Amino acid sequence: MESYHYSFPVFITNNRKIYCKELKNIHYKNIIKFIENNDDIGLCNFFEKIVEELSNGENLNYIDKFLILLSLRMVCVNKMLVLESSSQIKSSISLEDIIKKIIENFTPNLRTLQCMKDIEIIIGYPNTIKSKDNIFDKIHSININGSNVTFANISNKEKDEILSLLPASVAQEIYKELIKDESFKEIKLFSFYLQEGIEQEYFFSYDSKRNFELLKSLYSDSLKNLYYYEYICSYKLHIPLNDYLYNMTPVETILQIKTLTNELESQNKAAKASNQKSSTPPPGLGSPR
């Protein structure tokens, strides 16, 4: 039997629309594992693999990938980002609003930089999702003596070999170009409360590290919670583990558990109302181990 997978539309840059398959519990669980093990490099690579696996987009730029991961979080996990300050003040931000702001304010910000006489470099947003900011990640192509190399089409080893041939002064020229006011365009995404009456603005920019930290905040959860959900679905709802991991999304998991919780609460209320006495405890979900 042919397998069918639900896909939903995602709007990306340059007025394009692609379709994405859903983010399943297995993806979400692995993301949380990378986060809890502080493996930022592994998480970056996994984000890239998720985009490749779940979207049908071609020639995706850095902003496109970011929009896809935002949309997957919004549709398959939760449509709101909730931030809590050290003083326990919560701020709720709509992911749909964040996506709209990025698309409405997006500019490619591509710059052509002439270094010496025979080196022409095109720079812009990073090519891939990275946890640290590196100016060389922002190189899109290099033309040396008429020979052009597009960085999106070569391996990291090949990039390193090419970059090792460039004069040290080139890095300084790239850096100066990137921090110019007209090229370093930031997009204000949202504001959140640091404490009562004091707000902090959050921007999307060229800074790979800052953008990556936002992705981590979006996908942060607790492995303990996920294993508890897994237990409830497998042993209380009798959902096969394979189905739970590979066919259910995180948001579907929460809906299933809420439905079970509501049903058990109704049973308990009905039992109390009819003054039924039993030696067995009332139905319940137990607690995480």
C-alpha beads as a LAMMPS data file, in Angstrom:
LAMMPS data file: protein, C-alpha beads

289 atoms
288 bonds

1 atom types
1 bond types

-500.0 500.0 xlo xhi
-500.0 500.0 ylo yhi
-500.0 500.0 zlo zhi

Masses

1 110.0

Atoms # bond

1 1 1 0.000 0.000 0.000
2 1 1 1.308 3.419 -0.933
3 1 1 2.185 5.633 2.027
4 1 1 0.590 9.078 2.211
5 1 1 1.994 11.950 4.210
6 1 1 0.211 15.190 5.014
7 1 1 2.012 18.279 3.740
8 1 1 1.306 21.909 4.536
9 1 1 2.280 25.093 2.666
10 1 1 5.188 27.216 3.845
11 1 1 5.855 30.670 2.440
12 1 1 9.519 31.503 1.993
13 1 1 11.513 34.338 0.434
14 1 1 11.058 35.811 -3.039
15 1 1 7.278 35.133 -3.036
16 1 1 7.785 31.361 -3.140
17 1 1 5.623 28.660 -1.592
18 1 1 6.812 25.149 -0.848
19 1 1 5.291 22.184 0.983
20 1 1 6.574 20.489 4.123
21 1 1 5.813 17.151 5.702
22 1 1 5.139 17.117 9.422
23 1 1 7.775 17.054 12.138
24 1 1 7.244 13.791 14.040
25 1 1 7.995 12.831 17.625
26 1 1 11.202 11.095 16.562
27 1 1 12.538 14.359 15.104
28 1 1 11.503 16.337 18.156
29 1 1 13.008 13.806 20.554
30 1 1 16.356 13.892 18.748
31 1 1 16.386 17.708 18.743
32 1 1 15.901 17.748 22.523
33 1 1 18.678 15.159 22.920
34 1 1 21.107 17.395 21.030
35 1 1 20.072 20.393 23.155
36 1 1 20.307 18.606 26.517
37 1 1 23.716 17.192 25.561
38 1 1 24.940 20.674 24.546
39 1 1 25.846 19.388 21.077
40 1 1 25.374 22.567 19.056
41 1 1 27.304 21.305 16.032
42 1 1 25.234 18.126 15.898
43 1 1 22.035 20.144 16.301
44 1 1 22.974 22.450 13.417
45 1 1 23.593 19.445 11.171
46 1 1 20.331 17.853 12.303
47 1 1 18.371 21.037 11.545
48 1 1 19.847 20.982 8.034
49 1 1 18.822 17.319 7.620
50 1 1 15.273 18.053 8.833
51 1 1 14.885 20.812 6.257
52 1 1 16.181 18.509 3.525
53 1 1 13.984 15.571 4.593
54 1 1 10.702 17.368 5.263
55 1 1 10.595 20.120 2.624
56 1 1 10.364 19.929 -1.152
57 1 1 12.139 23.252 -1.656
58 1 1 15.080 23.733 -3.960
59 1 1 17.835 26.357 -3.846
60 1 1 16.909 27.240 -0.278
61 1 1 18.802 30.104 1.306
62 1 1 19.542 30.598 5.003
63 1 1 16.337 32.588 5.605
64 1 1 14.255 29.923 3.826
65 1 1 15.624 27.236 6.146
66 1 1 14.906 29.391 9.166
67 1 1 11.331 29.981 7.976
68 1 1 10.821 26.240 7.427
69 1 1 11.997 25.418 10.972
70 1 1 9.770 28.161 12.387
71 1 1 6.782 26.809 10.439
72 1 1 7.448 23.219 11.542
73 1 1 7.539 24.384 15.160
74 1 1 4.320 26.407 14.717
75 1 1 2.317 23.645 12.999
76 1 1 3.661 20.517 14.699
77 1 1 4.585 21.635 18.225
78 1 1 3.013 24.924 19.352
79 1 1 2.102 28.161 17.591
80 1 1 3.366 30.308 20.486
81 1 1 6.839 30.956 21.887
82 1 1 6.688 31.502 25.649
83 1 1 9.670 33.201 27.300
84 1 1 10.000 33.472 31.066
85 1 1 12.295 36.001 32.732
86 1 1 14.348 35.404 35.874
87 1 1 11.590 37.218 37.768
88 1 1 9.055 34.694 36.357
89 1 1 7.332 37.145 34.024
90 1 1 6.067 35.292 30.955
91 1 1 5.901 36.741 27.438
92 1 1 3.909 34.944 24.728
93 1 1 4.972 35.581 21.129
94 1 1 3.104 34.428 18.036
95 1 1 5.302 32.455 15.632
96 1 1 3.015 33.461 12.786
97 1 1 3.854 37.116 13.510
98 1 1 7.586 36.335 13.556
99 1 1 7.343 34.570 10.186
100 1 1 5.423 37.487 8.653
101 1 1 7.978 40.021 9.893
102 1 1 10.901 38.066 8.441
103 1 1 9.216 37.676 5.036
104 1 1 8.005 41.290 4.872
105 1 1 11.409 42.740 5.803
106 1 1 13.636 40.272 3.986
107 1 1 16.243 41.578 1.581
108 1 1 18.925 39.303 0.100
109 1 1 21.619 41.720 1.317
110 1 1 24.011 40.306 -1.270
111 1 1 27.161 42.379 -1.680
112 1 1 29.858 42.198 -4.326
113 1 1 33.263 42.864 -2.862
114 1 1 36.253 43.570 -5.102
115 1 1 39.405 42.416 -3.323
116 1 1 42.626 43.357 -5.073
117 1 1 42.407 43.205 -8.871
118 1 1 41.527 39.619 -9.570
119 1 1 39.361 38.514 -6.618
120 1 1 35.605 39.170 -6.544
121 1 1 33.568 37.885 -3.597
122 1 1 29.786 37.860 -3.134
123 1 1 28.696 37.907 0.518
124 1 1 25.332 37.807 2.284
125 1 1 23.455 35.813 4.900
126 1 1 25.182 32.551 5.989
127 1 1 24.753 29.586 3.667
128 1 1 23.925 27.083 6.407
129 1 1 22.653 27.051 9.991
130 1 1 25.582 27.477 12.357
131 1 1 25.931 27.903 16.130
132 1 1 28.822 30.355 15.880
133 1 1 29.256 33.451 13.788
134 1 1 31.964 33.107 11.147
135 1 1 32.451 35.660 8.402
136 1 1 33.569 32.970 5.943
137 1 1 30.143 31.285 6.285
138 1 1 28.701 34.407 4.665
139 1 1 30.658 33.956 1.429
140 1 1 28.315 32.897 -1.377
141 1 1 30.809 32.767 -4.222
142 1 1 34.390 33.631 -5.104
143 1 1 35.666 34.588 -8.532
144 1 1 39.432 34.408 -8.949
145 1 1 40.875 35.384 -12.318
146 1 1 37.520 34.697 -14.012
147 1 1 37.050 31.274 -12.392
148 1 1 33.875 31.302 -10.276
149 1 1 33.100 28.932 -7.371
150 1 1 29.655 28.818 -5.720
151 1 1 30.079 27.845 -2.080
152 1 1 26.640 26.266 -1.763
153 1 1 27.716 23.572 -4.233
154 1 1 30.995 22.429 -2.644
155 1 1 32.031 20.553 0.505
156 1 1 33.452 22.125 3.651
157 1 1 36.837 20.637 2.839
158 1 1 36.809 22.294 -0.593
159 1 1 35.776 25.609 0.992
160 1 1 38.685 25.424 3.429
161 1 1 41.120 24.702 0.606
162 1 1 39.914 27.749 -1.354
163 1 1 39.865 30.050 1.684
164 1 1 43.417 29.017 2.625
165 1 1 44.576 30.529 -0.666
166 1 1 43.100 33.972 0.079
167 1 1 45.273 36.743 1.516
168 1 1 44.651 37.516 5.218
169 1 1 43.575 41.047 4.294
170 1 1 40.493 39.637 2.525
171 1 1 38.904 38.623 5.845
172 1 1 39.221 42.190 7.105
173 1 1 37.609 43.569 3.957
174 1 1 34.689 41.120 4.261
175 1 1 34.212 42.036 7.924
176 1 1 34.199 45.775 7.210
177 1 1 31.608 45.278 4.479
178 1 1 29.329 43.171 6.682
179 1 1 29.176 45.694 9.517
180 1 1 28.318 48.664 7.329
181 1 1 24.998 50.145 8.423
182 1 1 23.426 49.763 5.010
183 1 1 24.285 46.047 4.745
184 1 1 23.891 44.992 8.383
185 1 1 20.103 45.092 8.341
186 1 1 18.387 43.719 11.421
187 1 1 14.736 42.707 11.584
188 1 1 12.922 43.363 14.853
189 1 1 11.006 40.154 15.585
190 1 1 9.451 40.734 19.002
191 1 1 9.780 42.232 22.474
192 1 1 9.734 40.356 25.765
193 1 1 9.815 41.342 29.425
194 1 1 13.070 41.116 31.366
195 1 1 11.289 42.303 34.495
196 1 1 8.231 44.327 35.423
197 1 1 8.051 47.363 33.121
198 1 1 11.338 46.599 31.302
199 1 1 11.194 45.146 27.796
200 1 1 13.959 43.707 25.638
201 1 1 13.791 43.744 21.824
202 1 1 14.907 40.711 19.837
203 1 1 16.329 41.054 16.312
204 1 1 17.017 38.684 13.450
205 1 1 20.318 39.579 11.798
206 1 1 23.533 38.383 10.177
207 1 1 24.635 36.987 13.541
208 1 1 24.519 33.178 13.186
209 1 1 24.970 32.589 16.926
210 1 1 22.053 34.820 17.924
211 1 1 19.737 33.296 15.316
212 1 1 20.747 29.799 16.405
213 1 1 19.963 30.603 20.050
214 1 1 16.465 31.601 18.956
215 1 1 16.014 28.223 17.245
216 1 1 17.151 26.461 20.417
217 1 1 14.636 28.485 22.457
218 1 1 11.884 27.505 20.035
219 1 1 12.622 23.797 20.317
220 1 1 13.620 23.621 23.982
221 1 1 11.760 21.039 26.036
222 1 1 12.559 18.349 28.592
223 1 1 13.490 14.773 27.743
224 1 1 11.772 13.769 30.987
225 1 1 8.523 15.239 29.638
226 1 1 8.939 13.448 26.311
227 1 1 9.546 10.067 27.931
228 1 1 6.472 10.625 30.113
229 1 1 4.356 11.384 27.024
230 1 1 5.805 8.282 25.380
231 1 1 4.836 6.186 28.409
232 1 1 1.258 7.551 28.517
233 1 1 0.692 7.003 24.809
234 1 1 2.185 3.518 24.801
235 1 1 0.843 2.089 28.072
236 1 1 -2.331 4.087 28.732
237 1 1 -3.549 4.805 25.206
238 1 1 -2.059 1.596 23.735
239 1 1 -0.514 3.411 20.779
240 1 1 2.293 1.280 19.269
241 1 1 5.687 2.855 19.970
242 1 1 6.559 2.880 16.268
243 1 1 3.372 4.826 15.486
244 1 1 4.035 7.235 18.345
245 1 1 7.573 7.992 17.177
246 1 1 7.197 7.984 13.402
247 1 1 3.539 8.839 12.710
248 1 1 2.530 11.284 15.441
249 1 1 3.513 14.922 15.879
250 1 1 4.236 16.521 19.279
251 1 1 1.021 18.570 19.111
252 1 1 -1.037 15.420 18.371
253 1 1 0.573 13.775 21.387
254 1 1 -0.533 16.581 23.705
255 1 1 -4.065 16.500 22.275
256 1 1 -4.307 12.745 22.869
257 1 1 -3.113 13.092 26.466
258 1 1 -5.454 16.023 27.146
259 1 1 -8.371 13.992 25.811
260 1 1 -7.468 11.100 28.106
261 1 1 -7.043 13.464 31.069
262 1 1 -10.461 15.056 30.454
263 1 1 -12.047 11.613 30.180
264 1 1 -10.518 10.462 33.475
265 1 1 -11.574 13.665 35.217
266 1 1 -15.146 13.156 33.997
267 1 1 -15.109 9.570 35.290
268 1 1 -13.856 10.689 38.694
269 1 1 -16.495 13.415 38.953
270 1 1 -19.209 10.955 37.997
271 1 1 -17.937 8.479 40.605
272 1 1 -17.966 11.112 43.333
273 1 1 -21.422 12.340 42.331
274 1 1 -22.918 8.857 42.656
275 1 1 -21.079 8.226 45.942
276 1 1 -19.606 5.061 44.584
277 1 1 -17.110 3.463 46.906
278 1 1 -14.421 1.163 45.695
279 1 1 -11.294 -0.358 47.087
280 1 1 -9.516 0.403 43.845
281 1 1 -8.070 3.900 43.320
282 1 1 -9.761 6.243 40.807
283 1 1 -8.405 6.241 37.256
284 1 1 -5.374 8.413 36.691
285 1 1 -2.234 8.937 34.622
286 1 1 0.277 8.529 37.411
287 1 1 3.336 10.749 37.303
288 1 1 6.670 10.890 35.465
289 1 1 9.245 8.515 36.838

Bonds

1 1 1 2
2 1 2 3
3 1 3 4
4 1 4 5
5 1 5 6
6 1 6 7
7 1 7 8
8 1 8 9
9 1 9 10
10 1 10 11
11 1 11 12
12 1 12 13
13 1 13 14
14 1 14 15
15 1 15 16
16 1 16 17
17 1 17 18
18 1 18 19
19 1 19 20
20 1 20 21
21 1 21 22
22 1 22 23
23 1 23 24
24 1 24 25
25 1 25 26
26 1 26 27
27 1 27 28
28 1 28 29
29 1 29 30
30 1 30 31
31 1 31 32
32 1 32 33
33 1 33 34
34 1 34 35
35 1 35 36
36 1 36 37
37 1 37 38
38 1 38 39
39 1 39 40
40 1 40 41
41 1 41 42
42 1 42 43
43 1 43 44
44 1 44 45
45 1 45 46
46 1 46 47
47 1 47 48
48 1 48 49
49 1 49 50
50 1 50 51
51 1 51 52
52 1 52 53
53 1 53 54
54 1 54 55
55 1 55 56
56 1 56 57
57 1 57 58
58 1 58 59
59 1 59 60
60 1 60 61
61 1 61 62
62 1 62 63
63 1 63 64
64 1 64 65
65 1 65 66
66 1 66 67
67 1 67 68
68 1 68 69
69 1 69 70
70 1 70 71
71 1 71 72
72 1 72 73
73 1 73 74
74 1 74 75
75 1 75 76
76 1 76 77
77 1 77 78
78 1 78 79
79 1 79 80
80 1 80 81
81 1 81 82
82 1 82 83
83 1 83 84
84 1 84 85
85 1 85 86
86 1 86 87
87 1 87 88
88 1 88 89
89 1 89 90
90 1 90 91
91 1 91 92
92 1 92 93
93 1 93 94
94 1 94 95
95 1 95 96
96 1 96 97
97 1 97 98
98 1 98 99
99 1 99 100
100 1 100 101
101 1 101 102
102 1 102 103
103 1 103 104
104 1 104 105
105 1 105 106
106 1 106 107
107 1 107 108
108 1 108 109
109 1 109 110
110 1 110 111
111 1 111 112
112 1 112 113
113 1 113 114
114 1 114 115
115 1 115 116
116 1 116 117
117 1 117 118
118 1 118 119
119 1 119 120
120 1 120 121
121 1 121 122
122 1 122 123
123 1 123 124
124 1 124 125
125 1 125 126
126 1 126 127
127 1 127 128
128 1 128 129
129 1 129 130
130 1 130 131
131 1 131 132
132 1 132 133
133 1 133 134
134 1 134 135
135 1 135 136
136 1 136 137
137 1 137 138
138 1 138 139
139 1 139 140
140 1 140 141
141 1 141 142
142 1 142 143
143 1 143 144
144 1 144 145
145 1 145 146
146 1 146 147
147 1 147 148
148 1 148 149
149 1 149 150
150 1 150 151
151 1 151 152
152 1 152 153
153 1 153 154
154 1 154 155
155 1 155 156
156 1 156 157
157 1 157 158
158 1 158 159
159 1 159 160
160 1 160 161
161 1 161 162
162 1 162 163
163 1 163 164
164 1 164 165
165 1 165 166
166 1 166 167
167 1 167 168
168 1 168 169
169 1 169 170
170 1 170 171
171 1 171 172
172 1 172 173
173 1 173 174
174 1 174 175
175 1 175 176
176 1 176 177
177 1 177 178
178 1 178 179
179 1 179 180
180 1 180 181
181 1 181 182
182 1 182 183
183 1 183 184
184 1 184 185
185 1 185 186
186 1 186 187
187 1 187 188
188 1 188 189
189 1 189 190
190 1 190 191
191 1 191 192
192 1 192 193
193 1 193 194
194 1 194 195
195 1 195 196
196 1 196 197
197 1 197 198
198 1 198 199
199 1 199 200
200 1 200 201
201 1 201 202
202 1 202 203
203 1 203 204
204 1 204 205
205 1 205 206
206 1 206 207
207 1 207 208
208 1 208 209
209 1 209 210
210 1 210 211
211 1 211 212
212 1 212 213
213 1 213 214
214 1 214 215
215 1 215 216
216 1 216 217
217 1 217 218
218 1 218 219
219 1 219 220
220 1 220 221
221 1 221 222
222 1 222 223
223 1 223 224
224 1 224 225
225 1 225 226
226 1 226 227
227 1 227 228
228 1 228 229
229 1 229 230
230 1 230 231
231 1 231 232
232 1 232 233
233 1 233 234
234 1 234 235
235 1 235 236
236 1 236 237
237 1 237 238
238 1 238 239
239 1 239 240
240 1 240 241
241 1 241 242
242 1 242 243
243 1 243 244
244 1 244 245
245 1 245 246
246 1 246 247
247 1 247 248
248 1 248 249
249 1 249 250
250 1 250 251
251 1 251 252
252 1 252 253
253 1 253 254
254 1 254 255
255 1 255 256
256 1 256 257
257 1 257 258
258 1 258 259
259 1 259 260
260 1 260 261
261 1 261 262
262 1 262 263
263 1 263 264
264 1 264 265
265 1 265 266
266 1 266 267
267 1 267 268
268 1 268 269
269 1 269 270
270 1 270 271
271 1 271 272
272 1 272 273
273 1 273 274
274 1 274 275
275 1 275 276
276 1 276 277
277 1 277 278
278 1 278 279
279 1 279 280
280 1 280 281
281 1 281 282
282 1 282 283
283 1 283 284
284 1 284 285
285 1 285 286
286 1 286 287
287 1 287 288
288 1 288 289
